[in-house]
Amino acid sequence: TLFHYPACPFCVKVRRVMKKYNLSLKLVDPRNCETGMQDLMKGGGRLKVPCLRIQNNNEGTIWMYESSSIISFLESQIPEAQEINNAK
């Protein structure tokens, strides 16, 4: 799940990468979703976007807040992106 605000420039940056690699994640705007805001505050500990919630069987739930970290994580999960980054 990506917690985001539609006009936030850092959120836009993450969503552009999602679009580039045709990634489909649940998008939640915590300002317009009471349960989304509660999830973000309770789980992540702060109301800051973008925030990627990662369900990991080994480590539990990971809350990732920085757009550059989120993008790096997303690209690390996509073989096509890894090939592009390795060619640079």
Stockholm file with secondary structure:
# STOCKHOLM 1.0

chainA/1-88         TLFHYPACPFCVKVRRVMKKYNLSLKLVDPRNCETGMQDLMKGGGRLKVPCLRIQNNNEGTIWMYESSSIISFLESQIPEAQEINNAK
#=GR chainA/1-88 SS CEECCTTCHHHHHHHHHHHHTTCCCCEECTTSCHHHHHHIIIIISSCCSSEEEEEETTTEEEEECCHHHHHHHHHHTCHHHHHHHHHC
#=GC SS_cons        CEECCTTCHHHHHHHHHHHHTTCCCCEECTTSCHHHHHHIIIIISSCCSSEEEEEETTTEEEEECCHHHHHHHHHHTCHHHHHHHHHC
//
